[in-house]
């Protein structure tokens, strides 16, 4: 799963059924959820452990059993703690149809006029059980699961409307809206240019800031310096390539923006605790 303007451009599912299920544990290349956003909605279920997640500028702490709903376009990041979690990523626009009743409500969500609340616990029995059922359908993939998944999502949206389970604090300040918009531009720049030789000056220019202010702004939102984030993103891409491609480690290093294999190994070990070769061995079938 490629989590991520460190927009994520991954295709989830197929054109006919744009839904995908992912099981994420510590061995997953994108286990830690750094700051990113994507156009799809995402539902995350905490299987075990805890997950501290920030959605736009709001923090949440989710425990085993809790379900998080991420609206399309929200900037989010998370720190899993001894955590295993499942994700269903889907294109909510695929639910639109010729039925004007369904489209009236969906269009308000698609146009960001309404946002579904983010945290669902077992206390909200109807909505919680509906989301949980979606995970079971996507995991087991029994005959007809696609139609049933669509049906459960419509049912979920009906419950959201009935119980008015929308985010009420819609008055995000103009300043914060601007910050989130600038952050999306930076993340997009990193995602599209990470394989090139780019530095702090290039990152700051992507949002027309001077380098000093840019560093302060970036660290305030991500808790990382811009270069730390760039290196993290490059290493995450390298992890994915190691797991899912047959490229050599040298080719992967160069493909991910590292011109020095020794430096690549050093940075890789800093973020993962092991060398690229040791990481590669985790996925060699015995």
C-alpha positions as CSV (number, residue, x, y, z in Angstrom):
1,X,0.0,0.0,0.0
2,X,1.5,3.3,-0.9
3,X,0.2,5.8,1.7
4,X,0.5,8.6,-0.1
5,X,0.2,15.3,-2.2
6,X,2.9,12.9,-0.2
7,X,-0.3,13.2,-2.3
8,X,-1.0,9.6,-2.7
9,X,-1.6,8.7,-6.4
10,X,-1.9,4.9,-5.9
11,X,-4.8,3.2,-7.6
12,X,-6.9,1.3,-5.1
13,X,-8.9,-1.6,-6.4
14,X,-10.1,-1.4,-10.1
15,X,-12.1,0.9,-12.3
16,X,-15.2,-1.2,-11.7
17,X,-14.7,-1.6,-8.0
18,X,-12.3,1.2,-6.6
19,X,-12.0,-0.4,-3.2
20,X,-8.9,-1.9,-1.6
21,X,-8.2,-3.7,1.7
22,X,-4.8,-3.6,3.5
23,X,-3.5,-5.4,6.6
24,X,-0.7,-3.3,8.2
25,X,1.8,-4.5,10.8
26,X,5.4,-3.6,11.6
27,X,6.7,-5.4,8.6
28,X,4.6,-3.3,6.2
29,X,6.8,-0.8,4.2
30,X,4.5,2.1,5.2
31,X,3.7,1.1,8.8
32,X,4.3,4.6,10.2
33,X,1.9,7.0,8.8
34,X,3.7,10.2,8.0
35,X,1.9,13.4,6.9
36,X,0.0,12.9,3.6
37,X,-3.4,13.2,1.9
38,X,-5.3,11.5,-0.9
39,X,-8.6,12.0,-2.7
40,X,-10.0,8.7,-1.6
41,X,-11.8,8.1,1.7
42,X,-10.1,5.7,4.1
43,X,-11.5,3.6,7.0
44,X,-8.9,2.3,9.6
45,X,-9.7,-0.3,12.2
46,X,-7.3,-0.8,15.1
47,X,-6.8,-4.5,15.6
48,X,-4.4,-4.3,18.5
49,X,-2.3,-1.6,20.3
50,X,-3.0,2.1,20.0
51,X,-2.8,4.6,17.2
52,X,-2.3,8.4,17.8
53,X,-3.6,10.1,14.7
54,X,-3.8,13.7,13.6
55,X,-6.5,14.6,11.0
56,X,-6.1,18.1,9.6
57,X,-5.2,19.8,12.9
58,X,-7.2,17.7,15.3
59,X,-5.5,14.9,17.3
60,X,-7.2,11.6,18.2
61,X,-6.1,8.6,20.2
62,X,-7.6,5.3,18.9
63,X,-7.4,2.0,20.8
64,X,-8.0,-1.6,19.8
65,X,-11.4,-2.0,18.2
66,X,-11.9,1.7,17.4
67,X,-12.6,2.7,13.8
68,X,-11.3,5.9,12.2
69,X,-13.0,7.5,9.2
70,X,-10.8,9.7,7.0
71,X,-12.7,12.1,4.7
72,X,-11.5,12.7,1.1
73,X,-8.7,15.4,1.0
74,X,-7.9,15.5,4.7
75,X,-4.2,15.8,5.7
76,X,-3.4,13.1,8.2
77,X,-0.6,11.4,10.0
78,X,-0.3,8.8,12.7
79,X,2.0,7.0,15.2
80,X,1.2,3.4,15.8
81,X,2.2,2.0,19.1
82,X,2.6,-1.8,19.1
83,X,-0.3,-1.6,16.7
84,X,-1.8,-3.8,14.0
85,X,-4.4,-2.1,11.8
86,X,-6.6,-2.7,8.8
87,X,-7.5,-0.2,6.1
88,X,-10.2,0.0,3.5
89,X,-9.5,2.8,0.9
90,X,-12.2,3.7,-1.5
91,X,-13.4,6.3,-4.0
92,X,-16.6,7.7,-2.6
93,X,-17.4,9.3,-6.0
94,X,-18.1,5.7,-7.2
95,X,-21.2,5.7,-5.1
96,X,-22.8,8.5,-7.2
97,X,-25.6,7.3,-9.5
98,X,-28.6,8.5,-11.5
99,X,-30.7,8.5,-8.3
100,X,-30.9,12.2,-7.3
101,X,-31.7,11.3,-3.7
102,X,-28.3,9.6,-3.2
103,X,-26.4,12.2,-5.2
104,X,-27.8,15.2,-3.2
105,X,-26.1,13.9,0.0
106,X,-23.0,12.5,-1.7
107,X,-22.4,15.8,-3.6
108,X,-22.3,17.7,-0.3
109,X,-19.6,15.3,0.9
110,X,-17.7,15.4,-2.4
111,X,-17.7,19.2,-2.4
112,X,-16.5,19.3,1.2
113,X,-19.6,21.0,2.4
114,X,-20.0,18.1,4.9
115,X,-17.4,15.9,6.6
116,X,-18.2,12.7,8.4
117,X,-16.9,12.5,11.9
118,X,-13.6,10.8,12.3
119,X,-13.8,8.4,15.3
120,X,-16.3,5.6,15.7
121,X,-16.3,3.3,18.8
122,X,-18.4,0.3,19.7
123,X,-20.7,2.7,21.7
124,X,-22.2,3.9,18.4
125,X,-23.5,0.4,17.8
126,X,-25.3,0.8,14.4
127,X,-22.6,2.8,12.6
128,X,-19.8,0.8,14.2
129,X,-21.2,-2.6,13.3
130,X,-21.8,-1.4,9.7
131,X,-18.2,-0.3,9.3
132,X,-17.0,-3.5,10.9
133,X,-19.1,-5.4,8.4
134,X,-17.4,-3.6,5.5
135,X,-14.0,-4.8,6.8
136,X,-15.3,-8.4,7.0
137,X,-16.6,-8.2,3.4
138,X,-13.4,-6.8,2.0
139,X,-11.3,-9.3,3.9
140,X,-13.2,-12.5,3.1
141,X,-14.2,-11.5,-0.5
142,X,-17.0,-14.0,-0.8
143,X,-19.1,-14.1,-3.9
144,X,-21.1,-10.9,-4.2
145,X,-19.0,-9.0,-1.7
146,X,-18.6,-6.0,-4.0
147,X,-22.4,-5.3,-4.2
148,X,-22.8,-5.9,-0.5
149,X,-19.9,-3.4,0.2
150,X,-21.7,-0.8,-1.8
151,X,-24.9,-1.6,0.0
152,X,-23.3,-1.3,3.4
153,X,-21.7,2.1,2.5
154,X,-25.0,3.5,1.5
155,X,-26.5,2.2,4.7
156,X,-23.6,3.8,6.7
157,X,-24.2,7.2,4.9
158,X,-27.9,6.9,5.8
159,X,-27.0,6.3,9.5
160,X,-24.6,9.3,9.4
161,X,-27.4,11.5,8.0
162,X,-30.0,10.2,10.4
163,X,-27.8,10.8,13.5
164,X,-26.1,13.9,12.1
165,X,-22.7,12.4,12.5
166,X,-20.8,15.2,10.8
167,X,-17.9,17.3,12.0
168,X,-19.4,20.3,13.7
169,X,-16.2,22.5,14.0
170,X,-16.4,23.5,10.3
171,X,-15.0,26.9,11.2
172,X,-11.4,26.2,10.5
173,X,-9.8,29.6,10.6
174,X,-8.6,31.2,7.4
175,X,-5.1,31.0,8.7
176,X,-5.3,27.2,9.3
177,X,-6.9,26.7,5.9
178,X,-4.0,28.5,4.3
179,X,-1.5,26.4,6.3
180,X,-3.2,23.1,5.2
181,X,-3.2,24.3,1.5
182,X,0.5,25.2,1.7
183,X,1.3,21.8,3.3
184,X,-0.4,20.0,0.4
185,X,1.7,21.9,-2.1
186,X,4.9,20.9,-0.2
187,X,3.9,17.2,0.1
188,X,3.0,17.2,-3.6
189,X,6.4,18.6,-4.5
190,X,8.2,15.9,-2.4
191,X,6.2,13.2,-4.0
192,X,6.8,14.2,-7.6
193,X,10.4,15.3,-7.2
194,X,11.9,13.0,-4.5
195,X,13.9,11.0,-7.0
196,X,15.7,14.2,-8.1
197,X,18.5,16.2,-6.5
198,X,16.5,18.7,-4.4
199,X,17.4,20.6,-1.3
200,X,16.0,23.0,1.3
201,X,16.0,25.9,-1.1
202,X,13.9,24.0,-3.6
203,X,11.4,22.9,-1.0
204,X,11.0,26.5,0.3
205,X,10.5,27.9,-3.2
206,X,7.7,25.4,-3.8
207,X,5.5,27.6,-1.5
208,X,7.3,30.9,-1.9
209,X,8.8,31.0,1.6
210,X,12.2,32.0,2.8
211,X,14.2,29.1,4.1
212,X,14.2,30.1,7.8
213,X,10.4,30.6,8.0
214,X,9.8,27.5,5.9
215,X,11.8,25.3,8.3
216,X,9.8,26.7,11.3
217,X,6.5,26.2,9.5
218,X,7.3,22.7,8.3
219,X,8.5,21.4,11.7
220,X,5.5,22.9,13.4
221,X,3.2,20.8,11.3
222,X,5.2,17.6,11.0
223,X,7.6,17.5,13.9
224,X,10.4,16.9,11.3
225,X,12.8,19.2,9.5
226,X,12.1,19.4,5.7
227,X,15.2,17.3,4.9
228,X,14.3,14.7,7.5
229,X,10.9,14.4,5.9
230,X,12.4,14.2,2.4
231,X,14.8,11.5,3.5
232,X,12.0,9.6,5.3
233,X,9.8,9.7,2.2
234,X,12.7,8.5,0.0
235,X,13.3,5.6,2.4
236,X,9.6,4.7,2.5
237,X,9.7,4.5,-1.3
238,X,12.8,2.4,-1.1
239,X,11.1,0.0,1.3
240,X,8.3,-0.4,-1.1
241,X,10.6,-1.1,-4.0
242,X,12.6,-3.6,-2.0
243,X,9.5,-5.5,-1.1
244,X,7.6,-5.4,-4.4
245,X,10.3,-5.1,-7.1
246,X,13.3,-7.1,-8.3
247,X,15.6,-4.1,-8.7
248,X,19.1,-4.2,-7.1
249,X,19.6,-2.2,-4.0
250,X,22.0,0.1,-5.9
251,X,19.3,0.8,-8.5
252,X,16.7,1.4,-5.8
253,X,19.0,3.9,-4.0
254,X,19.5,5.9,-7.2
255,X,15.8,5.7,-8.1
256,X,14.9,7.1,-4.7
257,X,17.2,10.1,-4.9
258,X,20.3,8.8,-3.2
259,X,23.5,9.4,-5.2
260,X,25.7,7.6,-2.6
261,X,24.9,4.0,-1.6
262,X,26.7,4.4,1.7
263,X,24.6,7.4,2.6
264,X,21.5,5.5,1.5
265,X,22.4,2.6,3.9
266,X,23.1,5.1,6.7
267,X,19.8,6.9,6.3
268,X,17.9,3.6,5.8
269,X,19.3,2.2,9.0
270,X,18.4,5.4,10.9
271,X,14.8,5.1,10.0
272,X,14.4,1.3,10.1
273,X,17.0,0.1,12.5
274,X,18.4,-2.4,10.0
275,X,20.3,-2.1,6.7
276,X,18.6,-2.3,3.3
277,X,20.1,-5.8,2.7
278,X,18.8,-7.0,6.1
279,X,15.4,-5.5,5.2
280,X,15.4,-7.3,1.9
281,X,16.1,-10.6,3.6
282,X,12.8,-10.3,5.5
283,X,10.9,-10.8,2.2
284,X,13.0,-13.6,0.7
285,X,10.9,-16.7,0.5
286,X,12.6,-19.7,2.1
